[in-house]
Amino acid sequence: MSAFIKDLLELQFLQNAVIAGILCSIASGVVGTYVVLKRITYIAAAISHCVLGGLGAARYFSVVYDLPWLRPVYGAIFTAIASALLIGFISLRAKEREDTIISALWAIGMAVGVLFIFKTPGYNEDLMSYLFGNILMVSREDLYLIALLDVIVIGLTVAFYHQTVAVCFDEEFARTRGVAVEFYYLLLLCLTALTVVLTVSVVGIIMVIALLSLPVAIASRFFDSVWKIMIAATLLGITFTLSGLIFSYAPDLPSGALTIVIAGVTYFLTLIWFSLKKSHIAKAESDVTS
């Protein structure tokens, strides 16, 4: 850890990584709470995998048609929003099985991304790193974009907090109260899409859903209030992200993978602790009644 702290004071790329981890954890803690409450983790996972298509397409057109301003993250944002709206309309309108259609979009998005990456001339390691994350590659320009997306996500969440919470818990009740359920459901999916784009740079497409759901799952064991869960999940996300970055630095391990391992172990330890606590309480109550 001492080597990490020493380098953190000197190396800009490490400072960028820490800032990116904090910014992404804020958005994932807030929006991840909605995702878990609404039980749409499978939709969030589909959006995250569709993002690869946008990343690959943006890189392909940037290289082949000499468009240096067209960065992969722009393609990721466009694809994430487009896939979120498409999946949202399918969920609301489709007569076919929703899970089958979403699975098809999931697979198509990944396949299109692989094809574009394969056809793009040059070295594509940076694109493939989006699959597993590489927070150390985050640039200062990326931070500005991440911060902007963070502000949008937090701003929309604060502005429409009560409506989105109502839609998450009881759509029918929200509809009777005059809430535009379909609009806020699509807004929630768009917030999820933006958060996915933020989080991909930290842990990658493959593991993005874990960072969205695990901190929330842990926080919900300790708190009942939605806003308290959001705050606790954000703090947990920051802790997991920075821990993964710190403990992976010296042994040169993938920080994204280690972040998810730490979050996963913490989640299962939490489950075990609450299970033992419940058993202890049940035993104590049984001893009292007997």
HELIX and SHEET records of a PDB file:
HELIX    1   1 SER A    2  LEU A    8  1                                   7    
HELIX    2   2 GLN A   12  LYS A   38  1                                  27    
HELIX    3   3 THR A   41  VAL A   64  1                                  24    
HELIX    4   4 PRO A   72  ARG A   93  1                                  22    
HELIX    5   5 GLU A   98  LYS A  119  1                                  22    
HELIX    6   6 GLU A  125  PHE A  132  1                                   8    
HELIX    7   7 ILE A  135  MET A  137  5                                   3    
HELIX    8   8 ARG A  140  ALA A  159  1                                  20    
HELIX    9   9 TYR A  161  PHE A  169  1                                   9    
HELIX   10  10 GLU A  171  THR A  176  1                                   6    
HELIX   11  11 VAL A  181  VAL A  203  1                                  23    
HELIX   12  12 VAL A  208  ALA A  219  1                                  12    
HELIX   13  13 VAL A  226  TYR A  249  1                                  24    
HELIX   14  14 SER A  255  THR A  289  1                                  35    
END                                                                             
